[in-house]
Amino acid sequence: MARELRVPKALTALPAPIRWLALPVALTCTVVVLVGSWGPADGKIEVPEPSGRAADYCRALAAALPQELLGHARKDPSPASPYVAVWDSSPRTVMRCGVDRPEQLNGEHAKDWSPTVDDLTWWSQKLDDGGYRFVATMRAAYVEVTVPSGAARNPFDPAAALTPLVKANIPG
């Protein structure tokens, strides 16, 4: 016995062409919404506003930054800023220069794992998404590198790769 397909009364009141298009249009809209929401969670990057010598150091660092970091091309946000650099690794690695000193350095997180590369200490903070934030400490300008989960084999690799440039352009 075949079952009879029951169509809601609201749909039977619509003309046939509209009824036929209802499902494809609904599915298309769903796909558009889902694809549109797949962008990076950190779509907006807060641009630091350093002043004085810190701004000069950050501009010098920006001029020295590579166009490729660990095999990932540089794709800075628009409008461009000398204080922000982004390497598109989907998820992307973000470097910001001239950030404020992290408040956590005054509290219990001050003793968190802080790797040192070539005498440059990077204070680290594990983020809620599984990524890490590294901040170069004891420099004339604070440099922050945010590495989301999955952006690098070892989350510290981007900060370690940038160490020589930070040391060369921002005095301690």
C-alpha positions as CSV (number, residue, x, y, z in Angstrom):
1,M,0.0,0.0,0.0
2,A,1.3,3.4,-0.9
3,R,1.1,6.2,1.6
4,E,-0.5,9.4,0.6
5,L,1.7,12.5,0.8
6,R,0.0,15.1,2.9
7,V,0.8,18.7,2.0
8,P,0.1,21.4,4.6
9,K,-2.9,23.6,3.8
10,A,-0.7,26.7,3.7
11,L,1.3,25.3,0.8
12,T,-1.8,24.2,-1.2
13,A,-3.1,27.7,-1.1
14,L,0.0,28.9,-3.1
15,P,0.2,28.7,-6.9
16,A,2.0,25.6,-8.2
17,P,5.2,27.3,-9.4
18,I,5.7,28.9,-6.0
19,R,5.2,25.5,-4.3
20,W,7.7,23.9,-6.6
21,L,10.3,26.5,-5.8
22,A,9.8,26.7,-2.1
23,L,12.1,23.8,-1.2
24,P,15.0,24.7,-3.5
25,V,14.8,28.4,-2.3
26,A,14.8,27.3,1.3
27,L,17.8,25.0,0.8
28,T,19.7,27.7,-1.1
29,C,19.1,30.2,1.7
30,T,20.3,27.7,4.2
31,V,23.5,27.0,2.3
32,V,24.2,30.8,1.9
33,V,23.8,31.4,5.6
34,L,26.1,28.4,6.5
35,V,28.8,29.4,4.1
36,G,28.6,33.0,5.2
37,S,29.2,32.0,8.8
38,W,32.3,30.0,8.0
39,G,34.6,33.0,8.0
40,P,37.2,33.5,10.7
41,A,35.8,34.1,14.2
42,D,38.2,37.0,14.6
43,G,37.1,38.9,11.5
44,K,37.8,42.2,13.1
45,I,41.3,42.7,14.3
46,E,41.8,45.5,16.9
47,V,44.6,47.7,15.6
48,P,46.9,49.0,18.4
49,E,47.7,52.7,18.6
50,P,51.3,53.0,19.9
51,S,52.8,56.4,20.2
52,G,56.2,58.0,20.2
53,R,59.2,55.7,20.0
54,A,57.0,52.5,20.2
55,A,55.2,53.5,17.0
56,D,58.6,54.1,15.3
57,Y,59.8,50.7,16.4
58,C,56.6,49.0,15.2
59,R,56.9,50.7,11.8
60,A,60.5,49.4,11.5
61,L,59.3,45.9,12.4
62,A,56.5,46.1,9.9
63,A,59.0,47.0,7.1
64,A,61.1,44.0,8.0
65,L,58.3,41.4,8.2
66,P,58.3,38.6,5.6
67,Q,55.7,38.1,2.9
68,E,55.6,34.4,3.9
69,L,55.7,32.8,7.4
70,L,56.2,29.1,7.7
71,G,54.8,28.5,4.2
72,H,51.8,30.8,4.6
73,A,51.4,34.0,2.5
74,R,50.9,37.3,4.1
75,K,47.4,38.7,3.7
76,D,47.0,41.9,5.8
77,P,43.5,43.2,6.6
78,S,42.1,46.2,4.9
79,P,42.8,49.0,5.6
80,A,46.4,48.2,6.1
81,S,48.2,49.2,9.3
82,P,51.9,49.1,10.1
83,Y,50.9,47.7,13.5
84,V,49.1,44.5,12.2
85,A,50.4,41.7,10.0
86,V,48.4,38.6,9.1
87,W,49.6,35.3,7.5
88,D,46.8,33.3,6.0
89,S,47.0,29.8,7.3
90,S,43.3,29.2,7.7
91,P,43.1,29.8,10.6
92,R,45.3,32.8,10.3
93,T,48.3,33.9,12.4
94,V,48.1,37.5,13.5
95,M,50.9,39.7,14.8
96,R,50.1,43.1,16.4
97,C,52.8,45.5,17.5
98,G,52.4,48.2,20.1
99,V,49.8,46.4,22.1
100,D,49.2,47.3,25.8
101,R,51.0,45.3,28.4
102,P,48.8,42.3,29.2
103,E,47.0,42.7,32.5
104,Q,47.6,39.0,33.1
105,L,51.3,39.7,33.6
106,N,50.4,41.2,36.9
107,G,48.4,38.2,38.2
108,E,48.6,34.5,38.6
109,H,49.2,34.0,34.8
110,A,52.6,35.9,35.1
111,K,54.2,32.5,35.8
112,D,52.6,30.7,32.8
113,W,54.9,28.9,30.3
114,S,57.1,31.6,28.8
115,P,59.5,30.2,26.2
116,T,62.7,32.0,25.4
117,V,64.3,32.1,22.0
118,D,67.7,33.8,21.5
119,D,67.2,35.7,24.7
120,L,63.8,37.0,23.8
121,T,61.0,35.8,26.2
122,W,57.5,35.3,24.9
123,W,54.8,35.2,27.6
124,S,52.2,32.7,26.6
125,Q,48.5,32.3,27.2
126,K,46.4,29.4,26.1
127,L,43.2,30.6,24.5
128,D,39.7,29.2,24.8
129,D,39.7,28.0,21.2
130,G,42.8,25.9,21.8
131,G,45.2,28.4,20.2
132,Y,47.8,30.5,21.9
133,R,48.7,34.2,22.3
134,F,52.4,35.0,22.7
135,V,53.6,38.5,23.8
136,A,57.3,39.5,23.6
137,T,58.1,40.9,27.0
138,M,60.9,43.3,28.2
139,R,60.9,45.3,24.9
140,A,60.4,49.0,24.1
141,A,57.1,47.9,22.4
142,Y,55.0,44.9,23.2
143,V,54.5,42.5,20.2
144,E,51.7,40.0,20.3
145,V,51.4,36.9,18.1
146,T,48.1,35.1,18.1
147,V,48.2,31.5,16.8
148,P,44.8,29.8,16.6
149,S,44.5,26.1,17.0
150,G,45.6,24.4,13.8
151,A,47.5,27.3,12.3
152,A,50.9,25.7,12.9
153,R,52.3,22.3,13.8
154,N,53.7,23.7,17.0
155,P,51.8,26.8,18.2
156,F,55.0,28.5,19.2
157,D,56.6,28.2,15.7
158,P,55.3,31.6,14.3
159,A,56.5,33.5,17.3
160,A,59.9,31.7,17.2
161,A,60.2,32.5,13.5
162,L,59.6,36.2,14.2
163,T,62.0,36.4,17.1
164,P,65.1,37.7,15.1
165,L,63.0,40.4,13.5
166,V,61.5,41.5,16.8
167,K,65.0,41.6,18.4
168,A,66.5,43.5,15.5
169,N,63.8,46.2,15.4
170,I,62.5,46.6,19.0
171,P,65.1,47.2,21.6
172,G,64.9,45.6,25.0
